[in-house]
Amino acid sequence: MDKKTIILLSLALCVLGDGHHAVSEQHIKIHHKGHHGHHGELSHIGSHKPEHHEEYAWSYPSYEFSYSVNDPHTHDKKGQHESRDGDVVKGEYWLIEPDGRKRTVTYHADKHSGSVYLRI
């Protein structure tokens, strides 16, 4: 029983003692340009039971976000940035290949078409 406890504690110390720390960050911005619609009203016509009618609000779609990862232990380096304004979405994501090359994918889409461009 003592052997199992010592092994488990040793394993826990090995895991906790690892000096490598990964770095990750994320940024999100949401823009609400307009608000249309209303909350429903109670209706008592033809019934003694209250009924709740609700219309959901519509807001103009607009956002921006990005993230990046830099983990020296696993050598994982990657990131993404994307923004939307109405029907237009554009952005890019990237990663560093094991041989050191940077691969980047840039994209753009709207309600009529979309395109993707790959750079190595």
OpenMM code with the backbone's topology and positions (N, CA, C; nanometers):
from openmm import Vec3, app, unit

residues = "MET ASP LYS LYS THR ILE ILE LEU LEU SER LEU ALA LEU CYS VAL LEU GLY ASP GLY HIS HIS ALA VAL SER GLU GLN HIS ILE LYS ILE HIS HIS LYS GLY HIS HIS GLY HIS HIS GLY GLU LEU SER HIS ILE GLY SER HIS LYS PRO GLU HIS HIS GLU GLU TYR ALA TRP SER TYR PRO SER TYR GLU PHE SER TYR SER VAL ASN ASP PRO HIS THR HIS ASP LYS LYS GLY GLN HIS GLU SER ARG ASP GLY ASP VAL VAL LYS GLY GLU TYR TRP LEU ILE GLU PRO ASP GLY ARG LYS ARG THR VAL THR TYR HIS ALA ASP LYS HIS SER GLY SER VAL TYR LEU ARG ILE".split()
positions = [
    Vec3(0.0827, -0.1199, 0.0000),
    Vec3(0.0000, 0.0000, 0.0000),
    Vec3(0.0867, 0.1255, 0.0000),
    Vec3(0.1955, 0.1244, 0.0762),
    Vec3(0.2838, 0.2401, 0.0801),
    Vec3(0.3548, 0.2612, -0.0527),
    Vec3(0.3851, 0.1521, -0.1236),
    Vec3(0.4501, 0.1645, -0.2540),
    Vec3(0.3605, 0.2383, -0.3524),
    Vec3(0.2317, 0.2050, -0.3520),
    Vec3(0.1370, 0.2705, -0.4428),
    Vec3(0.1278, 0.4197, -0.4125),
    Vec3(0.1236, 0.4532, -0.2852),
    Vec3(0.1145, 0.5936, -0.2453),
    Vec3(0.2384, 0.6702, -0.2896),
    Vec3(0.3556, 0.6120, -0.2700),
    Vec3(0.4803, 0.6781, -0.3085),
    Vec3(0.4866, 0.6961, -0.4599),
    Vec3(0.4450, 0.5948, -0.5345),
    Vec3(0.4468, 0.6041, -0.6805),
    Vec3(0.3512, 0.7127, -0.7285),
    Vec3(0.2309, 0.7163, -0.6722),
    Vec3(0.1338, 0.8184, -0.7124),
    Vec3(0.1822, 0.9593, -0.6783),
    Vec3(0.2402, 0.9762, -0.5597),
    Vec3(0.2927, 1.1080, -0.5227),
    Vec3(0.4095, 1.1481, -0.6125),
    Vec3(0.4960, 1.0531, -0.6450),
    Vec3(0.6085, 1.0825, -0.7345),
    Vec3(0.5593, 1.1239, -0.8723),
    Vec3(0.4600, 1.0531, -0.9224),
    Vec3(0.4029, 1.0865, -1.0525),
    Vec3(0.3398, 1.2258, -1.0505),
    Vec3(0.2671, 1.2568, -0.9429),
    Vec3(0.2044, 1.3887, -0.9309),
    Vec3(0.3100, 1.4991, -0.9272),
    Vec3(0.4199, 1.4771, -0.8559),
    Vec3(0.5263, 1.5773, -0.8502),
    Vec3(0.5934, 1.5959, -0.9860),
    Vec3(0.6080, 1.4882, -1.0616),
    Vec3(0.6666, 1.4995, -1.1958),
    Vec3(0.5783, 1.5841, -1.2862),
    Vec3(0.4494, 1.5606, -1.2794),
    Vec3(0.3564, 1.6359, -1.3637),
    Vec3(0.3531, 1.7821, -1.3221),
    Vec3(0.3453, 1.8078, -1.1919),
    Vec3(0.3377, 1.9456, -1.1436),
    Vec3(0.4704, 2.0186, -1.1575),
    Vec3(0.5802, 1.9468, -1.1586),
    Vec3(0.7112, 2.0094, -1.1653),
    Vec3(0.7566, 2.0447, -1.3051),
    Vec3(0.6775, 2.0145, -1.4050),
    Vec3(0.7141, 2.0457, -1.5431),
    Vec3(0.7234, 2.1973, -1.5591),
    Vec3(0.8396, 2.2481, -1.6010),
    Vec3(0.8629, 2.3923, -1.6077),
    Vec3(0.8155, 2.4587, -1.7351),
    Vec3(0.7553, 2.3862, -1.8273),
    Vec3(0.7119, 2.4448, -1.9539),
    Vec3(0.5726, 2.5049, -1.9385),
    Vec3(0.5587, 2.6250, -1.9890),
    Vec3(0.4297, 2.6926, -1.9811),
    Vec3(0.3884, 2.7372, -2.1203),
    Vec3(0.2678, 2.7077, -2.1573),
    Vec3(0.2148, 2.7498, -2.2866),
    Vec3(0.1539, 2.8886, -2.2730),
    Vec3(0.1541, 2.9610, -2.3825),
    Vec3(0.0937, 3.0935, -2.3853),
    Vec3(-0.0212, 3.0907, -2.4842),
    Vec3(-0.1364, 3.1377, -2.4411),
    Vec3(-0.2527, 3.1437, -2.5278),
    Vec3(-0.3280, 3.2716, -2.4966),
    Vec3(-0.3788, 3.3356, -2.5993),
    Vec3(-0.4586, 3.4559, -2.5763),
    Vec3(-0.5732, 3.4606, -2.6748),
    Vec3(-0.6771, 3.5331, -2.6358),
    Vec3(-0.7974, 3.5413, -2.7180),
    Vec3(-0.8588, 3.6789, -2.7006),
    Vec3(-0.9059, 3.7357, -2.8122),
    Vec3(-0.9716, 3.8665, -2.8094),
    Vec3(-1.1019, 3.8565, -2.8871),
    Vec3(-1.2095, 3.9069, -2.8292),
    Vec3(-1.3393, 3.9051, -2.8964),
    Vec3(-1.4032, 4.0426, -2.8806),
    Vec3(-1.4501, 4.0981, -2.9913),
    Vec3(-1.5251, 4.2236, -2.9891),
    Vec3(-1.6576, 4.1986, -3.0584),
    Vec3(-1.7664, 4.2399, -2.9974),
    Vec3(-1.8985, 4.2264, -3.0581),
    Vec3(-1.9581, 4.3659, -3.0684),
    Vec3(-2.0038, 4.3992, -3.1886),
    Vec3(-2.0611, 4.5314, -3.2127),
    Vec3(-2.2097, 4.5148, -3.2437),
    Vec3(-2.2941, 4.5807, -3.1679),
    Vec3(-2.4381, 4.5791, -3.1942),
    Vec3(-2.4750, 4.7137, -3.2550),
    Vec3(-2.5014, 4.7145, -3.3857),
    Vec3(-2.5308, 4.8409, -3.4543),
    Vec3(-2.6774, 4.8794, -3.4468),
    Vec3(-2.7649, 4.7840, -3.4366),
    Vec3(-2.9064, 4.8184, -3.4334),
    Vec3(-2.9858, 4.7110, -3.3629),
    Vec3(-3.1018, 4.7467, -3.3184),
    Vec3(-3.1880, 4.6528, -3.2490),
    Vec3(-3.3294, 4.6741, -3.3006),
    Vec3(-3.3857, 4.5706, -3.3624),
    Vec3(-3.5206, 4.5796, -3.4162),
    Vec3(-3.6041, 4.4691, -3.3534),
    Vec3(-3.7288, 4.4957, -3.3327),
    Vec3(-3.8165, 4.3958, -3.2727),
    Vec3(-3.8619, 4.4425, -3.1358),
    Vec3(-3.9478, 4.3643, -3.0755),
    Vec3(-3.9971, 4.3987, -2.9434),
    Vec3(-4.0328, 4.2709, -2.8702),
    Vec3(-4.0497, 4.2842, -2.7433),
    Vec3(-4.0940, 4.1704, -2.6642),
    Vec3(-4.2456, 4.1608, -2.6754),
    Vec3(-4.2958, 4.0414, -2.6654),
    Vec3(-4.4385, 4.0192, -2.6859),
    Vec3(-4.5254, 4.0777, -2.5764),
    Vec3(-4.6537, 4.0761, -2.6026),
    Vec3(-4.7510, 4.1271, -2.5076),
    Vec3(-4.8410, 4.0128, -2.4639),
    Vec3(-4.9077, 4.0302, -2.3533),
    Vec3(-5.0048, 3.9315, -2.3083),
    Vec3(-5.1368, 3.9562, -2.3791),
    Vec3(-5.1999, 3.8499, -2.4235),
    Vec3(-5.3255, 3.8622, -2.4965),
    Vec3(-5.4341, 3.7854, -2.4220),
    Vec3(-5.5511, 3.8480, -2.4009),
    Vec3(-5.6623, 3.7836, -2.3312),
    Vec3(-5.7852, 3.7722, -2.4201),
    Vec3(-5.7718, 3.7940, -2.5485),
    Vec3(-5.8865, 3.7914, -2.6385),
    Vec3(-5.9301, 3.6474, -2.6608),
    Vec3(-6.0555, 3.6184, -2.6336),
    Vec3(-6.1105, 3.4855, -2.6571),
    Vec3(-6.0653, 3.3798, -2.5588),
    Vec3(-5.9959, 3.4171, -2.4568),
    Vec3(-5.9486, 3.3176, -2.3613),
    Vec3(-5.9286, 3.3846, -2.2266),
    Vec3(-5.9495, 3.3070, -2.1234),
    Vec3(-5.9243, 3.3588, -1.9894),
    Vec3(-5.7827, 3.3252, -1.9447),
    Vec3(-5.7142, 3.2420, -2.0240),
    Vec3(-5.5765, 3.2063, -1.9912),
    Vec3(-5.4826, 3.3065, -2.0586),
    Vec3(-5.3889, 3.3610, -1.9841),
    Vec3(-5.2931, 3.4522, -2.0472),
    Vec3(-5.2014, 3.3751, -2.1434),
    Vec3(-5.1763, 3.4359, -2.2579),
    Vec3(-5.0858, 3.3778, -2.3567),
    Vec3(-4.9702, 3.4746, -2.3774),
    Vec3(-4.8547, 3.4194, -2.3934),
    Vec3(-4.7362, 3.5031, -2.4122),
    Vec3(-4.6872, 3.4874, -2.5555),
    Vec3(-4.6850, 3.5965, -2.6298),
    Vec3(-4.6348, 3.5976, -2.7669),
    Vec3(-4.5053, 3.6773, -2.7672),
    Vec3(-4.4022, 3.6185, -2.8234),
    Vec3(-4.2736, 3.6870, -2.8226),
    Vec3(-4.2098, 3.6823, -2.9610),
    Vec3(-4.1582, 3.7965, -3.0034),
    Vec3(-4.0793, 3.8034, -3.1251),
    Vec3(-3.9346, 3.8240, -3.0837),
    Vec3(-3.8460, 3.7512, -3.1462),
    Vec3(-3.7058, 3.7631, -3.1115),
    Vec3(-3.6439, 3.8843, -3.1797),
    Vec3(-3.5563, 3.9474, -3.1074),
    Vec3(-3.4905, 4.0674, -3.1583),
    Vec3(-3.3898, 4.0299, -3.2665),
    Vec3(-3.3740, 4.1161, -3.3633),
    Vec3(-3.2738, 4.0996, -3.4674),
    Vec3(-3.1717, 4.2102, -3.4508),
    Vec3(-3.0473, 4.1757, -3.4516),
    Vec3(-2.9439, 4.2786, -3.4461),
    Vec3(-2.8481, 4.2584, -3.5627),
    Vec3(-2.7892, 4.3649, -3.6061),
    Vec3(-2.6956, 4.3630, -3.7181),
    Vec3(-2.5752, 4.2764, -3.6814),
    Vec3(-2.5403, 4.1764, -3.7632),
    Vec3(-2.4283, 4.0888, -3.7280),
    Vec3(-2.2935, 4.1579, -3.7494),
    Vec3(-2.2214, 4.1764, -3.6419),
    Vec3(-2.0909, 4.2403, -3.6486),
    Vec3(-2.0067, 4.1910, -3.5318),
    Vec3(-1.8899, 4.1346, -3.5619),
    Vec3(-1.8002, 4.0892, -3.4563),
    Vec3(-1.6570, 4.0858, -3.5079),
    Vec3(-1.5655, 4.0680, -3.4157),
    Vec3(-1.4245, 4.0534, -3.4469),
    Vec3(-1.3626, 3.9698, -3.3365),
    Vec3(-1.2826, 3.8691, -3.3726),
    Vec3(-1.2141, 3.7914, -3.2705),
    Vec3(-1.0793, 3.7441, -3.3227),
    Vec3(-0.9917, 3.7128, -3.2298),
    Vec3(-0.8616, 3.6580, -3.2659),
    Vec3(-0.8098, 3.5744, -3.1499),
    Vec3(-0.7207, 3.4826, -3.1811),
    Vec3(-0.6529, 3.4061, -3.0773),
    Vec3(-0.5162, 3.3650, -3.1294),
    Vec3(-0.4270, 3.3325, -3.0380),
    Vec3(-0.2971, 3.2802, -3.0770),
    Vec3(-0.2484, 3.1845, -2.9696),
    Vec3(-0.1671, 3.0887, -3.0109),
    Vec3(-0.1095, 2.9886, -2.9213),
    Vec3(0.0403, 2.9850, -2.9480),
    Vec3(0.1196, 2.9841, -2.8418),
    Vec3(0.2644, 2.9686, -2.8530),
    Vec3(0.3087, 2.8785, -2.7385),
    Vec3(0.3207, 2.7487, -2.7649),
    Vec3(0.3550, 2.6502, -2.6628),
    Vec3(0.4965, 2.5985, -2.6883),
    Vec3(0.5954, 2.6427, -2.6098),
    Vec3(0.7328, 2.5998, -2.6342),
    Vec3(0.7556, 2.4506, -2.6075),
    Vec3(0.6742, 2.3910, -2.5248),
    Vec3(0.6910, 2.2485, -2.4939),
    Vec3(0.6545, 2.1612, -2.6136),
    Vec3(0.5418, 2.1896, -2.6778),
    Vec3(0.4970, 2.1097, -2.7926),
    Vec3(0.5337, 2.1751, -2.9254),
    Vec3(0.5905, 2.2956, -2.9200),
    Vec3(0.6257, 2.3736, -3.0396),
    Vec3(0.5018, 2.4060, -3.1234),
    Vec3(0.3879, 2.4158, -3.0587),
    Vec3(0.2621, 2.4495, -3.1260),
    Vec3(0.2516, 2.6016, -3.1348),
    Vec3(0.2521, 2.6534, -3.2563),
    Vec3(0.2391, 2.7976, -3.2794),
    Vec3(0.1344, 2.8164, -3.3873),
    Vec3(0.0254, 2.8827, -3.3512),
    Vec3(-0.0830, 2.9034, -3.4471),
    Vec3(-0.1689, 3.0198, -3.4021),
    Vec3(-0.2575, 3.0659, -3.4893),
    Vec3(-0.3466, 3.1746, -3.4535),
    Vec3(-0.4535, 3.1954, -3.5589),
    Vec3(-0.5502, 3.2785, -3.5243),
    Vec3(-0.6588, 3.3106, -3.6165),
    Vec3(-0.7109, 3.4496, -3.5848),
    Vec3(-0.7576, 3.5178, -3.6888),
    Vec3(-0.8257, 3.6463, -3.6746),
    Vec3(-0.9427, 3.6452, -3.7722),
    Vec3(-1.0603, 3.6862, -3.7262),
    Vec3(-1.1783, 3.6895, -3.8124),
    Vec3(-1.2639, 3.8090, -3.7755),
    Vec3(-1.3294, 3.8667, -3.8767),
    Vec3(-1.4229, 3.9764, -3.8515),
    Vec3(-1.5438, 3.9600, -3.9424),
    Vec3(-1.6560, 4.0117, -3.8960),
    Vec3(-1.7793, 4.0086, -3.9739),
    Vec3(-1.8463, 4.1443, -3.9631),
    Vec3(-1.8949, 4.1910, -4.0774),
    Vec3(-1.9718, 4.3145, -4.0836),
    Vec3(-2.0879, 4.2885, -4.1785),
    Vec3(-2.2049, 4.2608, -4.1233),
    Vec3(-2.3210, 4.2261, -4.2055),
    Vec3(-2.3019, 4.0909, -4.2703),
    Vec3(-2.3100, 4.0873, -4.4038),
    Vec3(-2.2934, 3.9625, -4.4776),
    Vec3(-2.1485, 3.9348, -4.5165),
    Vec3(-2.0572, 4.0196, -4.4777),
    Vec3(-1.9170, 4.0041, -4.5172),
    Vec3(-1.8357, 3.9466, -4.4010),
    Vec3(-1.7727, 3.8318, -4.4256),
    Vec3(-1.6842, 3.7679, -4.3279),
    Vec3(-1.5464, 3.7577, -4.3910),
    Vec3(-1.4437, 3.7972, -4.3163),
    Vec3(-1.3076, 3.7835, -4.3670),
    Vec3(-1.2139, 3.7535, -4.2517),
    Vec3(-1.1043, 3.6889, -4.2853),
    Vec3(-1.0085, 3.6571, -4.1818),
    Vec3(-0.8948, 3.5725, -4.2335),
    Vec3(-0.8134, 3.5270, -4.1390),
    Vec3(-0.7042, 3.4384, -4.1730),
    Vec3(-0.6689, 3.3542, -4.0518),
    Vec3(-0.6127, 3.2385, -4.0791),
    Vec3(-0.5537, 3.1580, -3.9737),
    Vec3(-0.4188, 3.1088, -4.0218),
    Vec3(-0.3294, 3.0818, -3.9265),
    Vec3(-0.1927, 3.0471, -3.9612),
    Vec3(-0.1376, 2.9469, -3.8620),
    Vec3(-0.0320, 2.8785, -3.9044),
    Vec3(0.0410, 2.7887, -3.8157),
    Vec3(0.1849, 2.7791, -3.8639),
    Vec3(0.2731, 2.7454, -3.7722),
    Vec3(0.4131, 2.7231, -3.8049),
    Vec3(0.4326, 2.5726, -3.8215),
    Vec3(0.4781, 2.5327, -3.9404),
    Vec3(0.5020, 2.3913, -3.9701),
    Vec3(0.6220, 2.3402, -3.8891),
    Vec3(0.6355, 2.2081, -3.8718),
    Vec3(0.7506, 2.1531, -3.7988),
    Vec3(0.8861, 2.1935, -3.8590),
    Vec3(0.8903, 2.2181, -3.9907),
    Vec3(1.0169, 2.2585, -4.0531),
    Vec3(1.0407, 2.4099, -4.0447),
    Vec3(0.9509, 2.4845, -3.9768),
    Vec3(0.9693, 2.6277, -3.9559),
    Vec3(0.8953, 2.7171, -4.0535),
    Vec3(0.8380, 2.6605, -4.1597),
    Vec3(0.7633, 2.7420, -4.2558),
    Vec3(0.6293, 2.7846, -4.1953),
    Vec3(0.5847, 2.9032, -4.2332),
    Vec3(0.4550, 2.9535, -4.1865),
    Vec3(0.3510, 2.9304, -4.2954),
    Vec3(0.2424, 2.8635, -4.2595),
    Vec3(0.1317, 2.8400, -4.3528),
    Vec3(0.0176, 2.9330, -4.3115),
    Vec3(-0.0330, 3.0113, -4.4062),
    Vec3(-0.1401, 3.1073, -4.3791),
    Vec3(-0.2549, 3.0847, -4.4768),
    Vec3(-0.3752, 3.0803, -4.4252),
    Vec3(-0.4955, 3.0711, -4.5074),
    Vec3(-0.5747, 3.1994, -4.4849),
    Vec3(-0.6007, 3.2719, -4.5931),
    Vec3(-0.6798, 3.3945, -4.5882),
    Vec3(-0.8128, 3.3675, -4.6580),
    Vec3(-0.9225, 3.4128, -4.5989),
    Vec3(-1.0534, 3.3866, -4.6588),
    Vec3(-1.1414, 3.5106, -4.6536),
    Vec3(-1.2382, 3.5129, -4.7444),
    Vec3(-1.3332, 3.6233, -4.7558),
    Vec3(-1.4627, 3.5658, -4.8112),
    Vec3(-1.5742, 3.6046, -4.7552),
    Vec3(-1.7042, 3.5587, -4.8058),
    Vec3(-1.8071, 3.6681, -4.7846),
    Vec3(-1.8995, 3.6774, -4.8791),
    Vec3(-2.0148, 3.7654, -4.8637),
    Vec3(-2.1369, 3.6887, -4.9121),
    Vec3(-2.2507, 3.7553, -4.9249),
    Vec3(-2.3726, 3.6819, -4.9598),
    Vec3(-2.3732, 3.6356, -5.1050),
    Vec3(-2.2762, 3.6797, -5.1858),
    Vec3(-2.2709, 3.6408, -5.3266),
    Vec3(-2.1625, 3.5382, -5.3571),
    Vec3(-2.0488, 3.5434, -5.2876),
    Vec3(-1.9382, 3.4535, -5.3203),
    Vec3(-1.8416, 3.4417, -5.2029),
    Vec3(-1.7399, 3.3585, -5.2220),
    Vec3(-1.6368, 3.3412, -5.1217),
    Vec3(-1.5063, 3.3020, -5.1879),
    Vec3(-1.3954, 3.3264, -5.1204),
    Vec3(-1.2658, 3.2888, -5.1751),
    Vec3(-1.1709, 3.2522, -5.0619),
    Vec3(-1.0755, 3.1643, -5.0945),
    Vec3(-0.9739, 3.1199, -4.9994),
    Vec3(-0.8387, 3.1286, -5.0689),
    Vec3(-0.7378, 3.1762, -4.9961),
    Vec3(-0.6039, 3.1883, -5.0510),
    Vec3(-0.5072, 3.1260, -4.9515),
    Vec3(-0.4220, 3.0341, -4.9981),
    Vec3(-0.3241, 2.9651, -4.9139),
    Vec3(-0.1845, 3.0146, -4.9476),
    Vec3(-0.1096, 3.0553, -4.8443),
    Vec3(0.0308, 3.0964, -4.8600),
    Vec3(0.1173, 3.0041, -4.7763),
    Vec3(0.2251, 2.9566, -4.8369),
    Vec3(0.3204, 2.8731, -4.7619),
    Vec3(0.4567, 2.9387, -4.7699),
] * unit.nanometer
topology = app.Topology()
chain = topology.addChain("A")
for resn in residues:
    res = topology.addResidue(resn, chain)
    for name in ("N", "CA", "C"):
        topology.addAtom(name, app.Element.getBySymbol(name[0]), res)
